[in-house]
């Protein structure tokens, strides 16, 4: 059989996760990392960038809309991941759109006529400059709140994600699932944008215990696990146990 249709895989850098998804994310796809607050979405996305740069020599771009770069660097240093060093070595660019930034380089839309072309240009400029193969937008939910029209939101997000992946980068989007919500994001359009959806859980299983887990909800073009697997946040970052089924979901 010809290999013309074989799918190139991008290693996630998350121990145990690749075993659930045929060796990695399909290269050039958009992957949604969804979960409620405190489930580890940002850690997983940032680990994807860090391991990509340090283990696979794949530079990355991080677009942050929630935490400042200083906080991100401090938080990831707890896991032995030095984002400052990556920046200095030209392996990482951080686009700061967090509320703490006094001057925001892109005006995130207040009006229905707004488009994301400015942000797209900034991201693609960094992708070209670094030769980036990985892009993370954390978090999509904050950006979504800025749009008054769901139709325009869907259209603008689709253009943004399509143009980033067309550049050859694999794109991870994080999305917070609101409490008491069974959807996958604020407006439930996030999954529409993605060819893959990974859901993280942190469920209470007793009065004193919570259980972290991960589920591959969909991954086009891949034979992936359909079970919910145990996941932990260790001193080295997130780790998945492929053979361990979570009791908590």
C-alpha positions as CSV (number, residue, x, y, z in Angstrom):
1,X,0.0,0.0,0.0
2,X,1.3,3.5,-0.9
3,X,2.5,5.8,1.9
4,X,1.2,8.9,0.0
5,X,-1.7,9.1,2.4
6,X,0.2,8.4,5.6
7,X,-0.3,11.0,8.3
8,X,2.7,12.8,9.7
9,X,2.5,12.9,13.5
10,X,3.6,15.6,16.0
11,X,4.8,14.2,19.3
12,X,2.9,15.9,22.1
13,X,5.7,15.8,24.7
14,X,3.1,14.6,27.2
15,X,4.3,11.1,28.6
16,X,1.6,8.5,27.9
17,X,-0.7,10.7,25.7
18,X,0.9,9.7,22.3
19,X,0.0,6.1,23.1
20,X,-3.6,7.0,23.0
21,X,-3.5,8.8,19.6
22,X,-1.4,6.7,17.3
23,X,1.9,8.4,18.2
24,X,1.0,12.1,18.2
25,X,-1.3,14.8,16.9
26,X,-1.7,14.9,13.1
27,X,0.7,17.5,11.9
28,X,-0.9,20.8,10.8
29,X,-4.2,20.1,12.5
30,X,-6.1,22.2,15.1
31,X,-6.5,20.5,18.5
32,X,-8.8,21.8,21.2
33,X,-7.8,21.3,24.8
34,X,-11.0,21.7,26.8
35,X,-11.8,21.5,30.5
36,X,-13.1,23.3,33.5
37,X,-11.0,25.6,35.6
38,X,-8.1,23.9,37.3
39,X,-7.9,20.8,35.1
40,X,-4.4,21.6,33.7
41,X,-5.2,22.9,30.2
42,X,-2.5,25.6,30.2
43,X,0.1,23.3,31.6
44,X,-0.6,20.7,28.9
45,X,-0.5,23.4,26.1
46,X,2.7,25.0,27.4
47,X,4.3,21.6,27.9
48,X,3.5,20.8,24.3
49,X,5.5,23.9,23.3
50,X,8.4,23.3,25.6
51,X,9.0,19.7,24.8
52,X,8.5,20.4,21.2
53,X,11.4,22.9,21.3
54,X,13.7,21.0,23.6
55,X,13.1,17.4,22.5
56,X,12.2,17.7,18.9
57,X,13.8,21.1,17.8
58,X,10.4,22.5,16.8
59,X,10.1,26.2,17.7
60,X,6.7,27.5,19.0
61,X,4.5,30.5,19.4
62,X,2.4,31.1,22.5
63,X,-0.5,33.6,22.4
64,X,-1.6,34.4,25.9
65,X,-4.9,36.1,26.6
66,X,-5.2,35.4,30.3
67,X,-1.9,35.1,32.2
68,X,1.0,37.5,31.8
69,X,4.2,36.1,30.4
70,X,5.9,36.6,33.8
71,X,3.3,34.4,35.5
72,X,3.5,31.7,32.8
73,X,7.3,31.6,33.0
74,X,7.2,31.4,36.8
75,X,4.5,28.6,36.8
76,X,6.3,26.5,34.2
77,X,9.6,26.9,35.9
78,X,8.1,24.8,38.7
79,X,8.1,21.9,36.3
80,X,11.7,22.5,35.2
81,X,10.6,24.3,32.0
82,X,12.6,27.5,31.4
83,X,10.6,29.6,28.9
84,X,13.1,32.5,29.3
85,X,15.8,30.3,27.9
86,X,13.7,29.2,25.0
87,X,13.0,32.9,24.1
88,X,16.7,33.7,24.3
89,X,17.6,30.7,22.0
90,X,15.0,31.7,19.4
91,X,12.8,28.7,20.0
92,X,9.8,30.5,21.5
93,X,7.9,33.7,20.9
94,X,5.2,34.9,23.3
95,X,2.4,37.2,22.1
96,X,1.1,39.0,25.2
97,X,-2.6,39.9,25.0
98,X,-3.2,39.4,28.7
99,X,-5.2,42.0,30.7
100,X,-2.0,42.9,32.6
101,X,-0.4,44.4,29.4
102,X,-0.7,48.1,29.4
103,X,-0.6,48.5,25.6
104,X,-2.2,45.7,23.7
105,X,-0.8,45.2,20.2
106,X,-4.1,43.9,18.9
107,X,-7.5,45.4,19.7
108,X,-9.6,42.3,20.4
109,X,-13.0,43.0,18.9
110,X,-15.6,45.0,20.6
111,X,-17.8,45.3,17.6
112,X,-19.5,42.9,15.2
113,X,-17.4,44.2,12.3
114,X,-14.1,43.3,14.0
115,X,-11.8,40.8,12.5
116,X,-8.7,38.9,13.7
117,X,-6.5,39.8,10.8
118,X,-4.2,41.8,13.0
119,X,-3.6,39.0,15.5
120,X,-3.2,36.6,12.6
121,X,-0.5,38.8,11.0
122,X,1.4,38.9,14.3
123,X,1.3,35.1,14.8
124,X,2.3,34.3,11.2
125,X,5.2,36.8,11.4
126,X,6.5,34.9,14.4
127,X,5.9,31.6,12.7
128,X,7.9,32.7,9.7
129,X,10.7,34.3,11.8
130,X,11.2,31.2,14.0
131,X,10.2,28.5,11.6
132,X,7.6,27.6,14.2
133,X,5.9,24.2,14.0
134,X,3.7,24.6,17.1
135,X,1.3,27.4,18.0
136,X,-0.8,27.7,21.2
137,X,-3.6,30.1,21.8
138,X,-4.5,30.2,25.5
139,X,-7.4,30.8,26.0
140,X,-9.9,30.9,23.2
141,X,-12.7,31.5,25.7
142,X,-11.6,35.0,26.6
143,X,-11.4,36.0,23.0
144,X,-14.8,34.6,22.3
145,X,-16.4,36.9,24.9
146,X,-15.4,39.9,22.9
147,X,-17.6,39.1,20.0
148,X,-21.3,40.1,20.0
149,X,-22.2,37.9,17.0
150,X,-21.8,34.2,17.1
151,X,-21.8,34.0,13.3
152,X,-18.9,36.5,13.0
153,X,-17.1,34.7,15.9
154,X,-17.3,31.4,14.0
155,X,-16.2,33.0,10.7
156,X,-13.2,34.9,12.2
157,X,-12.0,32.0,14.3
158,X,-12.2,29.7,11.3
159,X,-10.1,32.0,9.2
160,X,-7.6,32.4,12.0
161,X,-7.1,28.7,12.6
162,X,-7.1,27.8,8.9
163,X,-4.4,30.3,8.1
164,X,-2.2,29.3,11.0
165,X,-2.4,25.6,10.2
166,X,-1.9,26.4,6.5
167,X,1.5,27.8,7.5
168,X,2.5,24.3,8.5
169,X,2.1,24.7,12.2
170,X,0.1,22.4,14.5
171,X,-2.3,24.6,16.5
172,X,-3.5,24.0,20.1
173,X,-6.4,26.0,21.4
174,X,-7.4,25.9,25.1
175,X,-11.0,26.5,26.1
176,X,-12.6,26.7,29.5
177,X,-15.8,24.8,30.1
178,X,-18.0,26.9,32.4
179,X,-19.2,25.3,35.6
180,X,-22.5,23.5,35.2
181,X,-22.0,23.3,31.5
182,X,-21.8,20.2,29.4
183,X,-20.5,22.0,26.3
184,X,-16.8,22.3,25.2
185,X,-16.5,26.1,25.5
186,X,-18.2,29.4,26.0
187,X,-20.2,29.4,22.8
188,X,-19.9,25.7,22.0
189,X,-18.3,26.5,18.6
190,X,-14.8,25.7,19.7
191,X,-15.1,22.0,18.8
192,X,-16.3,23.1,15.3
193,X,-12.9,24.7,14.7
194,X,-10.9,21.6,15.7
195,X,-10.1,18.3,14.1
196,X,-9.2,17.0,17.5
197,X,-10.7,17.5,21.0
198,X,-8.9,16.5,24.2
199,X,-11.0,16.9,27.4
200,X,-9.3,17.2,30.8
201,X,-11.2,16.4,34.1
202,X,-10.6,17.0,37.8
203,X,-13.5,15.2,39.4
204,X,-14.3,14.9,43.1
205,X,-14.6,11.1,43.9
206,X,-14.9,11.4,47.7
207,X,-15.0,14.0,50.4
208,X,-11.2,14.2,50.4
209,X,-10.1,13.0,47.0
210,X,-10.2,14.3,43.4
211,X,-9.2,12.3,40.3
212,X,-7.5,13.9,37.3
213,X,-8.1,12.3,33.9
214,X,-8.0,12.8,30.1
215,X,-10.3,11.8,27.3
216,X,-9.7,11.9,23.6
217,X,-13.1,12.9,22.4
218,X,-12.3,13.0,18.8
219,X,-9.2,13.0,16.5
220,X,-9.9,12.9,12.8
221,X,-7.8,10.5,10.8
222,X,-6.7,8.6,13.9
223,X,-7.6,5.4,15.8
224,X,-7.7,6.8,19.3
225,X,-8.6,5.5,22.7
226,X,-12.3,5.9,23.5
227,X,-11.7,5.5,27.2
228,X,-11.0,8.0,30.0
229,X,-7.5,7.6,31.3
230,X,-5.8,8.7,34.5
231,X,-3.7,11.8,34.4
232,X,-1.5,13.5,37.0
233,X,0.3,16.7,37.4
234,X,3.8,15.7,38.5
235,X,7.0,17.6,39.3
236,X,7.9,17.3,35.6
237,X,4.5,18.4,34.2
238,X,1.5,16.4,33.0
239,X,1.7,12.6,32.6
240,X,-0.9,10.2,31.3
241,X,-1.3,6.6,32.3
242,X,-2.5,4.8,29.2
243,X,-3.3,1.5,31.0
244,X,-5.0,3.1,33.9
245,X,-8.7,3.9,33.5
246,X,-10.0,6.8,35.7
247,X,-12.6,6.0,38.3
248,X,-13.7,9.6,38.6
249,X,-15.7,10.4,35.5
